Amino acid sequence: MIAVVGPLWTGPLHDASFLTEMLSLADEWGWAYTSENVTLEKLLSTMIEESDPRLPPGYIRLDEVCLAVLCGIIDFLEVFHKKV
């Protein structure tokens, strides 16, 4: 029986130098901040943090992510057993 389903990562999720360059350009061009709560600067900074190679391997439980952002997810077993 499968107890946990979700993507597994074993290394950096992103290229930190590329993201740092993107953040610098976004700031230079005035794209990094908006009047809203969510900003490009916040997103890119989070992605830069995720690119740290010292982070331990882990996984994401998609059901928990979807619950946190209030979106639905298709049941894994429903998809697994569905005949095409």
Gaussian input, Z-matrix of N, CA and C with variables (Angstrom, degrees):
# hf/3-21g

backbone

0 1
 N
 C     1     B1
 C     2     B2     1     A1
 N     3     B3     2     A2     1     D1
 C     4     B4     3     A3     2     D2
 C     5     B5     4     A4     3     D3
 N     6     B6     5     A5     4     D4
 C     7     B7     6     A6     5     D5
 C     8     B8     7     A7     6     D6
 N     9     B9     8     A8     7     D7
 C    10    B10     9     A9     8     D8
 C    11    B11    10    A10     9     D9
 N    12    B12    11    A11    10    D10
 C    13    B13    12    A12    11    D11
 C    14    B14    13    A13    12    D12
 N    15    B15    14    A14    13    D13
 C    16    B16    15    A15    14    D14
 C    17    B17    16    A16    15    D15
 N    18    B18    17    A17    16    D16
 C    19    B19    18    A18    17    D17
 C    20    B20    19    A19    18    D18
 N    21    B21    20    A20    19    D19
 C    22    B22    21    A21    20    D20
 C    23    B23    22    A22    21    D21
 N    24    B24    23    A23    22    D22
 C    25    B25    24    A24    23    D23
 C    26    B26    25    A25    24    D24
 N    27    B27    26    A26    25    D25
 C    28    B28    27    A27    26    D26
 C    29    B29    28    A28    27    D27
 N    30    B30    29    A29    28    D28
 C    31    B31    30    A30    29    D29
 C    32    B32    31    A31    30    D30
 N    33    B33    32    A32    31    D31
 C    34    B34    33    A33    32    D32
 C    35    B35    34    A34    33    D33
 N    36    B36    35    A35    34    D34
 C    37    B37    36    A36    35    D35
 C    38    B38    37    A37    36    D36
 N    39    B39    38    A38    37    D37
 C    40    B40    39    A39    38    D38
 C    41    B41    40    A40    39    D39
 N    42    B42    41    A41    40    D40
 C    43    B43    42    A42    41    D41
 C    44    B44    43    A43    42    D42
 N    45    B45    44    A44    43    D43
 C    46    B46    45    A45    44    D44
 C    47    B47    46    A46    45    D45
 N    48    B48    47    A47    46    D46
 C    49    B49    48    A48    47    D47
 C    50    B50    49    A49    48    D48
 N    51    B51    50    A50    49    D49
 C    52    B52    51    A51    50    D50
 C    53    B53    52    A52    51    D51
 N    54    B54    53    A53    52    D52
 C    55    B55    54    A54    53    D53
 C    56    B56    55    A55    54    D54
 N    57    B57    56    A56    55    D55
 C    58    B58    57    A57    56    D56
 C    59    B59    58    A58    57    D57
 N    60    B60    59    A59    58    D58
 C    61    B61    60    A60    59    D59
 C    62    B62    61    A61    60    D60
 N    63    B63    62    A62    61    D61
 C    64    B64    63    A63    62    D62
 C    65    B65    64    A64    63    D63
 N    66    B66    65    A65    64    D64
 C    67    B67    66    A66    65    D65
 C    68    B68    67    A67    66    D66
 N    69    B69    68    A68    67    D67
 C    70    B70    69    A69    68    D68
 C    71    B71    70    A70    69    D69
 N    72    B72    71    A71    70    D70
 C    73    B73    72    A72    71    D71
 C    74    B74    73    A73    72    D72
 N    75    B75    74    A74    73    D73
 C    76    B76    75    A75    74    D74
 C    77    B77    76    A76    75    D75
 N    78    B78    77    A77    76    D76
 C    79    B79    78    A78    77    D77
 C    80    B80    79    A79    78    D78
 N    81    B81    80    A80    79    D79
 C    82    B82    81    A81    80    D80
 C    83    B83    82    A82    81    D81
 N    84    B84    83    A83    82    D82
 C    85    B85    84    A84    83    D83
 C    86    B86    85    A85    84    D84
 N    87    B87    86    A86    85    D85
 C    88    B88    87    A87    86    D86
 C    89    B89    88    A88    87    D87
 N    90    B90    89    A89    88    D88
 C    91    B91    90    A90    89    D89
 C    92    B92    91    A91    90    D90
 N    93    B93    92    A92    91    D91
 C    94    B94    93    A93    92    D92
 C    95    B95    94    A94    93    D93
 N    96    B96    95    A95    94    D94
 C    97    B97    96    A96    95    D95
 C    98    B98    97    A97    96    D96
 N    99    B99    98    A98    97    D97
 C   100   B100    99    A99    98    D98
 C   101   B101   100   A100    99    D99
 N   102   B102   101   A101   100   D100
 C   103   B103   102   A102   101   D101
 C   104   B104   103   A103   102   D102
 N   105   B105   104   A104   103   D103
 C   106   B106   105   A105   104   D104
 C   107   B107   106   A106   105   D105
 N   108   B108   107   A107   106   D106
 C   109   B109   108   A108   107   D107
 C   110   B110   109   A109   108   D108
 N   111   B111   110   A110   109   D109
 C   112   B112   111   A111   110   D110
 C   113   B113   112   A112   111   D111
 N   114   B114   113   A113   112   D112
 C   115   B115   114   A114   113   D113
 C   116   B116   115   A115   114   D114
 N   117   B117   116   A116   115   D115
 C   118   B118   117   A117   116   D116
 C   119   B119   118   A118   117   D117
 N   120   B120   119   A119   118   D118
 C   121   B121   120   A120   119   D119
 C   122   B122   121   A121   120   D120
 N   123   B123   122   A122   121   D121
 C   124   B124   123   A123   122   D122
 C   125   B125   124   A124   123   D123
 N   126   B126   125   A125   124   D124
 C   127   B127   126   A126   125   D125
 C   128   B128   127   A127   126   D126
 N   129   B129   128   A128   127   D127
 C   130   B130   129   A129   128   D128
 C   131   B131   130   A130   129   D129
 N   132   B132   131   A131   130   D130
 C   133   B133   132   A132   131   D131
 C   134   B134   133   A133   132   D132
 N   135   B135   134   A134   133   D133
 C   136   B136   135   A135   134   D134
 C   137   B137   136   A136   135   D135
 N   138   B138   137   A137   136   D136
 C   139   B139   138   A138   137   D137
 C   140   B140   139   A139   138   D138
 N   141   B141   140   A140   139   D139
 C   142   B142   141   A141   140   D140
 C   143   B143   142   A142   141   D141
 N   144   B144   143   A143   142   D142
 C   145   B145   144   A144   143   D143
 C   146   B146   145   A145   144   D144
 N   147   B147   146   A146   145   D145
 C   148   B148   147   A147   146   D146
 C   149   B149   148   A148   147   D147
 N   150   B150   149   A149   148   D148
 C   151   B151   150   A150   149   D149
 C   152   B152   151   A151   150   D150
 N   153   B153   152   A152   151   D151
 C   154   B154   153   A153   152   D152
 C   155   B155   154   A154   153   D153
 N   156   B156   155   A155   154   D154
 C   157   B157   156   A156   155   D155
 C   158   B158   157   A157   156   D156
 N   159   B159   158   A158   157   D157
 C   160   B160   159   A159   158   D158
 C   161   B161   160   A160   159   D159
 N   162   B162   161   A161   160   D160
 C   163   B163   162   A162   161   D161
 C   164   B164   163   A163   162   D162
 N   165   B165   164   A164   163   D163
 C   166   B166   165   A165   164   D164
 C   167   B167   166   A166   165   D165
 N   168   B168   167   A167   166   D166
 C   169   B169   168   A168   167   D167
 C   170   B170   169   A169   168   D168
 N   171   B171   170   A170   169   D169
 C   172   B172   171   A171   170   D170
 C   173   B173   172   A172   171   D171
 N   174   B174   173   A173   172   D172
 C   175   B175   174   A174   173   D173
 C   176   B176   175   A175   174   D174
 N   177   B177   176   A176   175   D175
 C   178   B178   177   A177   176   D176
 C   179   B179   178   A178   177   D177
 N   180   B180   179   A179   178   D178
 C   181   B181   180   A180   179   D179
 C   182   B182   181   A181   180   D180
 N   183   B183   182   A182   181   D181
 C   184   B184   183   A183   182   D182
 C   185   B185   184   A184   183   D183
 N   186   B186   185   A185   184   D184
 C   187   B187   186   A186   185   D185
 C   188   B188   187   A187   186   D186
 N   189   B189   188   A188   187   D187
 C   190   B190   189   A189   188   D188
 C   191   B191   190   A190   189   D189
 N   192   B192   191   A191   190   D190
 C   193   B193   192   A192   191   D191
 C   194   B194   193   A193   192   D192
 N   195   B195   194   A194   193   D193
 C   196   B196   195   A195   194   D194
 C   197   B197   196   A196   195   D195
 N   198   B198   197   A197   196   D196
 C   199   B199   198   A198   197   D197
 C   200   B200   199   A199   198   D198
 N   201   B201   200   A200   199   D199
 C   202   B202   201   A201   200   D200
 C   203   B203   202   A202   201   D201
 N   204   B204   203   A203   202   D202
 C   205   B205   204   A204   203   D203
 C   206   B206   205   A205   204   D204
 N   207   B207   206   A206   205   D205
 C   208   B208   207   A207   206   D206
 C   209   B209   208   A208   207   D207
 N   210   B210   209   A209   208   D208
 C   211   B211   210   A210   209   D209
 C   212   B212   211   A211   210   D210
 N   213   B213   212   A212   211   D211
 C   214   B214   213   A213   212   D212
 C   215   B215   214   A214   213   D213
 N   216   B216   215   A215   214   D214
 C   217   B217   216   A216   215   D215
 C   218   B218   217   A217   216   D216
 N   219   B219   218   A218   217   D217
 C   220   B220   219   A219   218   D218
 C   221   B221   220   A220   219   D219
 N   222   B222   221   A221   220   D220
 C   223   B223   222   A222   221   D221
 C   224   B224   223   A223   222   D222
 N   225   B225   224   A224   223   D223
 C   226   B226   225   A225   224   D224
 C   227   B227   226   A226   225   D225
 N   228   B228   227   A227   226   D226
 C   229   B229   228   A228   227   D227
 C   230   B230   229   A229   228   D228
 N   231   B231   230   A230   229   D229
 C   232   B232   231   A231   230   D230
 C   233   B233   232   A232   231   D231
 N   234   B234   233   A233   232   D232
 C   235   B235   234   A234   233   D233
 C   236   B236   235   A235   234   D234
 N   237   B237   236   A236   235   D235
 C   238   B238   237   A237   236   D236
 C   239   B239   238   A238   237   D237
 N   240   B240   239   A239   238   D238
 C   241   B241   240   A240   239   D239
 C   242   B242   241   A241   240   D240
 N   243   B243   242   A242   241   D241
 C   244   B244   243   A243   242   D242
 C   245   B245   244   A244   243   D243
 N   246   B246   245   A245   244   D244
 C   247   B247   246   A246   245   D245
 C   248   B248   247   A247   246   D246
 N   249   B249   248   A248   247   D247
 C   250   B250   249   A249   248   D248
 C   251   B251   250   A250   249   D249

   B1=1.4466
   B2=1.5235
   B3=1.3142
   B4=1.4596
   B5=1.5257
   B6=1.3235
   B7=1.4639
   B8=1.5272
   B9=1.3274
   B10=1.4607
   B11=1.5199
   B12=1.3210
   B13=1.4542
   B14=1.5239
   B15=1.3061
   B16=1.4618
   B17=1.5079
   B18=1.3327
   B19=1.4623
   B20=1.5287
   B21=1.2995
   B22=1.4610
   B23=1.5159
   B24=1.3286
   B25=1.4536
   B26=1.5155
   B27=1.3283
   B28=1.4641
   B29=1.5164
   B30=1.3152
   B31=1.4523
   B32=1.5157
   B33=1.3271
   B34=1.4682
   B35=1.5319
   B36=1.3252
   B37=1.4586
   B38=1.5249
   B39=1.3402
   B40=1.4635
   B41=1.5246
   B42=1.3221
   B43=1.4613
   B44=1.5318
   B45=1.3343
   B46=1.4643
   B47=1.5251
   B48=1.3235
   B49=1.4673
   B50=1.5294
   B51=1.3277
   B52=1.4602
   B53=1.5296
   B54=1.3365
   B55=1.4623
   B56=1.5252
   B57=1.3310
   B58=1.4618
   B59=1.5242
   B60=1.3218
   B61=1.4653
   B62=1.5275
   B63=1.3522
   B64=1.4683
   B65=1.5248
   B66=1.3286
   B67=1.4606
   B68=1.5229
   B69=1.3123
   B70=1.4616
   B71=1.5380
   B72=1.3291
   B73=1.4626
   B74=1.5328
   B75=1.3252
   B76=1.4682
   B77=1.5246
   B78=1.3171
   B79=1.4643
   B80=1.5305
   B81=1.3327
   B82=1.4646
   B83=1.5333
   B84=1.3218
   B85=1.4583
   B86=1.5341
   B87=1.3293
   B88=1.4574
   B89=1.5113
   B90=1.3270
   B91=1.4580
   B92=1.5275
   B93=1.3269
   B94=1.4585
   B95=1.5199
   B96=1.3034
   B97=1.4629
   B98=1.5206
   B99=1.3086
   B100=1.4649
   B101=1.5208
   B102=1.3050
   B103=1.4629
   B104=1.5243
   B105=1.3362
   B106=1.4621
   B107=1.5277
   B108=1.3138
   B109=1.4636
   B110=1.5320
   B111=1.3193
   B112=1.4618
   B113=1.5203
   B114=1.3217
   B115=1.4614
   B116=1.5165
   B117=1.3143
   B118=1.4557
   B119=1.5283
   B120=1.3153
   B121=1.4692
   B122=1.5127
   B123=1.3160
   B124=1.4698
   B125=1.5273
   B126=1.3205
   B127=1.4610
   B128=1.5225
   B129=1.3333
   B130=1.4622
   B131=1.5281
   B132=1.3209
   B133=1.4646
   B134=1.5294
   B135=1.3290
   B136=1.4642
   B137=1.5212
   B138=1.3161
   B139=1.4653
   B140=1.5292
   B141=1.3223
   B142=1.4737
   B143=1.5276
   B144=1.3389
   B145=1.4655
   B146=1.5265
   B147=1.3202
   B148=1.4678
   B149=1.5234
   B150=1.3160
   B151=1.4653
   B152=1.5252
   B153=1.3130
   B154=1.4686
   B155=1.5328
   B156=1.3414
   B157=1.4740
   B158=1.5280
   B159=1.3244
   B160=1.4665
   B161=1.5197
   B162=1.3333
   B163=1.4630
   B164=1.5287
   B165=1.3244
   B166=1.4714
   B167=1.5223
   B168=1.3354
   B169=1.4636
   B170=1.5262
   B171=1.2916
   B172=1.4575
   B173=1.5051
   B174=1.3024
   B175=1.4476
   B176=1.5221
   B177=1.3139
   B178=1.4585
   B179=1.5208
   B180=1.3188
   B181=1.4624
   B182=1.5233
   B183=1.3277
   B184=1.4547
   B185=1.5245
   B186=1.3312
   B187=1.4580
   B188=1.5248
   B189=1.3425
   B190=1.4605
   B191=1.5240
   B192=1.3216
   B193=1.4586
   B194=1.5300
   B195=1.3069
   B196=1.4634
   B197=1.5221
   B198=1.3184
   B199=1.4563
   B200=1.5270
   B201=1.3276
   B202=1.4674
   B203=1.5236
   B204=1.3275
   B205=1.4668
   B206=1.5302
   B207=1.3230
   B208=1.4682
   B209=1.5209
   B210=1.3329
   B211=1.4611
   B212=1.5240
   B213=1.2927
   B214=1.4530
   B215=1.5148
   B216=1.3239
   B217=1.4615
   B218=1.5196
   B219=1.3114
   B220=1.4566
   B221=1.5306
   B222=1.3038
   B223=1.4603
   B224=1.5260
   B225=1.3343
   B226=1.4639
   B227=1.5229
   B228=1.3164
   B229=1.4634
   B230=1.5270
   B231=1.3181
   B232=1.4611
   B233=1.5277
   B234=1.3046
   B235=1.4638
   B236=1.5266
   B237=1.3165
   B238=1.4669
   B239=1.5302
   B240=1.3089
   B241=1.4670
   B242=1.5233
   B243=1.3174
   B244=1.4681
   B245=1.5226
   B246=1.2973
   B247=1.4599
   B248=1.5202
   B249=1.3081
   B250=1.4649
   B251=1.5063
   A1=109.62
   A2=116.73
   A3=121.38
   A4=107.99
   A5=115.98
   A6=120.82
   A7=111.91
   A8=117.07
   A9=121.24
   A10=108.60
   A11=115.74
   A12=120.51
   A13=108.08
   A14=116.15
   A15=119.98
   A16=110.03
   A17=116.69
   A18=120.55
   A19=112.24
   A20=116.30
   A21=122.78
   A22=107.39
   A23=116.92
   A24=119.19
   A25=109.06
   A26=115.50
   A27=121.09
   A28=112.19
   A29=116.96
   A30=121.15
   A31=110.20
   A32=116.66
   A33=120.36
   A34=111.33
   A35=115.49
   A36=120.23
   A37=112.67
   A38=116.70
   A39=120.57
   A40=110.27
   A41=116.09
   A42=122.64
   A43=108.07
   A44=116.40
   A45=121.99
   A46=112.72
   A47=118.13
   A48=119.52
   A49=111.07
   A50=117.54
   A51=121.50
   A52=110.27
   A53=116.67
   A54=120.51
   A55=111.63
   A56=116.78
   A57=120.44
   A58=110.16
   A59=116.28
   A60=120.77
   A61=110.72
   A62=116.38
   A63=120.42
   A64=110.82
   A65=116.27
   A66=120.90
   A67=110.86
   A68=116.47
   A69=121.03
   A70=110.82
   A71=116.47
   A72=120.54
   A73=111.23
   A74=116.75
   A75=120.24
   A76=110.46
   A77=115.89
   A78=120.22
   A79=110.59
   A80=115.99
   A81=121.43
   A82=111.60
   A83=116.71
   A84=121.46
   A85=112.61
   A86=117.45
   A87=120.76
   A88=114.97
   A89=116.98
   A90=121.24
   A91=112.67
   A92=117.96
   A93=121.38
   A94=113.18
   A95=117.20
   A96=120.71
   A97=110.09
   A98=115.54
   A99=121.26
   A100=107.53
   A101=116.21
   A102=119.81
   A103=111.48
   A104=117.05
   A105=121.60
   A106=110.60
   A107=116.11
   A108=122.28
   A109=112.27
   A110=118.06
   A111=121.90
   A112=108.82
   A113=116.17
   A114=120.09
   A115=110.34
   A116=115.53
   A117=120.98
   A118=109.90
   A119=116.78
   A120=121.02
   A121=110.49
   A122=117.20
   A123=121.76
   A124=110.75
   A125=117.20
   A126=122.15
   A127=111.05
   A128=116.94
   A129=120.40
   A130=111.50
   A131=118.00
   A132=120.80
   A133=110.70
   A134=117.32
   A135=121.13
   A136=110.38
   A137=116.73
   A138=120.42
   A139=111.26
   A140=117.48
   A141=120.89
   A142=109.67
   A143=117.00
   A144=120.53
   A145=111.11
   A146=117.79
   A147=121.81
   A148=112.57
   A149=117.89
   A150=120.76
   A151=112.48
   A152=117.50
   A153=122.07
   A154=109.74
   A155=118.35
   A156=120.34
   A157=113.05
   A158=118.18
   A159=120.22
   A160=113.03
   A161=117.40
   A162=119.90
   A163=109.53
   A164=117.06
   A165=119.50
   A166=110.71
   A167=117.22
   A168=119.62
   A169=109.16
   A170=116.28
   A171=119.40
   A172=111.90
   A173=114.96
   A174=120.79
   A175=109.00
   A176=114.65
   A177=121.04
   A178=106.98
   A179=116.59
   A180=120.02
   A181=106.66
   A182=115.67
   A183=120.53
   A184=112.57
   A185=117.23
   A186=118.42
   A187=111.05
   A188=117.80
   A189=120.61
   A190=111.63
   A191=116.91
   A192=120.76
   A193=109.56
   A194=116.91
   A195=120.72
   A196=111.36
   A197=117.28
   A198=120.16
   A199=110.45
   A200=116.78
   A201=121.27
   A202=111.93
   A203=117.52
   A204=120.54
   A205=112.43
   A206=115.23
   A207=122.36
   A208=113.18
   A209=115.95
   A210=119.21
   A211=108.52
   A212=116.04
   A213=120.34
   A214=111.97
   A215=115.70
   A216=121.80
   A217=107.72
   A218=115.93
   A219=120.35
   A220=108.38
   A221=115.74
   A222=121.78
   A223=109.66
   A224=117.11
   A225=122.16
   A226=111.15
   A227=117.42
   A228=120.45
   A229=111.02
   A230=117.31
   A231=120.76
   A232=110.09
   A233=117.01
   A234=121.32
   A235=110.29
   A236=117.18
   A237=122.32
   A238=111.25
   A239=116.96
   A240=120.71
   A241=114.14
   A242=116.72
   A243=120.45
   A244=109.86
   A245=116.48
   A246=121.21
   A247=109.03
   A248=115.34
   A249=121.15
   A250=109.75
   D1=137.83
   D2=178.40
   D3=-87.98
   D4=124.72
   D5=-179.47
   D6=-97.13
   D7=-31.04
   D8=-177.09
   D9=-133.49
   D10=131.66
   D11=178.16
   D12=-129.10
   D13=129.45
   D14=177.73
   D15=167.33
   D16=165.78
   D17=178.96
   D18=-62.23
   D19=141.53
   D20=177.38
   D21=-113.14
   D22=132.96
   D23=174.65
   D24=-120.80
   D25=146.19
   D26=-178.10
   D27=-125.44
   D28=12.18
   D29=179.43
   D30=-164.42
   D31=-171.52
   D32=-179.20
   D33=-55.85
   D34=141.18
   D35=-179.10
   D36=-85.11
   D37=-21.78
   D38=-174.62
   D39=-144.12
   D40=167.64
   D41=175.71
   D42=-91.72
   D43=105.99
   D44=-173.68
   D45=-60.64
   D46=-40.56
   D47=-177.83
   D48=-66.22
   D49=-38.93
   D50=177.78
   D51=-65.08
   D52=-44.09
   D53=-179.77
   D54=-66.60
   D55=-36.88
   D56=177.90
   D57=-63.96
   D58=-40.51
   D59=176.94
   D60=-64.89
   D61=-41.31
   D62=177.29
   D63=-61.02
   D64=-42.98
   D65=-179.81
   D66=-63.83
   D67=-41.22
   D68=178.65
   D69=-62.25
   D70=-44.90
   D71=178.90
   D72=-66.57
   D73=-41.02
   D74=179.02
   D75=-61.31
   D76=-40.27
   D77=178.03
   D78=-66.62
   D79=-44.09
   D80=-179.72
   D81=-62.52
   D82=-38.16
   D83=-176.84
   D84=-88.97
   D85=-1.44
   D86=179.46
   D87=79.00
   D88=20.94
   D89=-179.12
   D90=-97.04
   D91=-10.58
   D92=-170.77
   D93=-70.61
   D94=-29.53
   D95=-175.52
   D96=-125.84
   D97=145.27
   D98=174.67
   D99=-129.44
   D100=176.70
   D101=178.85
   D102=-78.65
   D103=-9.07
   D104=-179.37
   D105=-89.16
   D106=171.66
   D107=-177.93
   D108=-68.29
   D109=-38.28
   D110=-178.19
   D111=-90.45
   D112=128.42
   D113=-177.90
   D114=-126.50
   D115=158.98
   D116=175.81
   D117=-64.75
   D118=-35.07
   D119=178.09
   D120=-60.78
   D121=-42.59
   D122=-179.98
   D123=-64.51
   D124=-44.48
   D125=179.44
   D126=-62.59
   D127=-50.73
   D128=-178.18
   D129=-65.24
   D130=-36.63
   D131=177.73
   D132=-64.11
   D133=-40.66
   D134=176.84
   D135=-63.27
   D136=-43.10
   D137=179.50
   D138=-65.05
   D139=-36.76
   D140=176.96
   D141=-63.74
   D142=-42.19
   D143=177.33
   D144=-62.32
   D145=-38.50
   D146=179.97
   D147=-69.59
   D148=-16.03
   D149=-178.09
   D150=-86.12
   D151=2.50
   D152=179.71
   D153=-65.69
   D154=116.65
   D155=-178.05
   D156=-67.42
   D157=-10.94
   D158=178.94
   D159=-83.33
   D160=-6.65
   D161=178.38
   D162=-65.29
   D163=141.99
   D164=179.82
   D165=-73.03
   D166=153.25
   D167=174.70
   D168=-59.05
   D169=150.91
   D170=179.82
   D171=-163.38
   D172=-173.91
   D173=179.24
   D174=-140.76
   D175=164.61
   D176=178.54
   D177=-117.56
   D178=125.89
   D179=173.67
   D180=-85.51
   D181=108.79
   D182=-174.86
   D183=-60.44
   D184=-32.76
   D185=179.11
   D186=-65.50
   D187=-36.57
   D188=178.48
   D189=-70.95
   D190=-37.72
   D191=177.48
   D192=-64.04
   D193=-47.06
   D194=-179.30
   D195=-63.90
   D196=-37.54
   D197=177.00
   D198=-63.98
   D199=-40.61
   D200=-178.61
   D201=-64.91
   D202=-35.80
   D203=-178.87
   D204=-100.82
   D205=8.72
   D206=174.95
   D207=58.11
   D208=48.14
   D209=174.23
   D210=-127.65
   D211=157.77
   D212=-178.51
   D213=-84.62
   D214=158.06
   D215=175.94
   D216=-135.59
   D217=141.89
   D218=178.65
   D219=-72.51
   D220=137.84
   D221=178.89
   D222=-61.40
   D223=127.17
   D224=-177.65
   D225=-56.84
   D226=-46.33
   D227=-177.77
   D228=-64.78
   D229=-34.69
   D230=177.26
   D231=-62.35
   D232=-44.46
   D233=179.38
   D234=-69.89
   D235=-41.43
   D236=-176.90
   D237=-62.16
   D238=-38.88
   D239=-176.47
   D240=-93.06
   D241=-4.72
   D242=-178.25
   D243=-69.42
   D244=133.06
   D245=178.46
   D246=-92.44
   D247=133.30
   D248=-178.69
   D249=-89.24

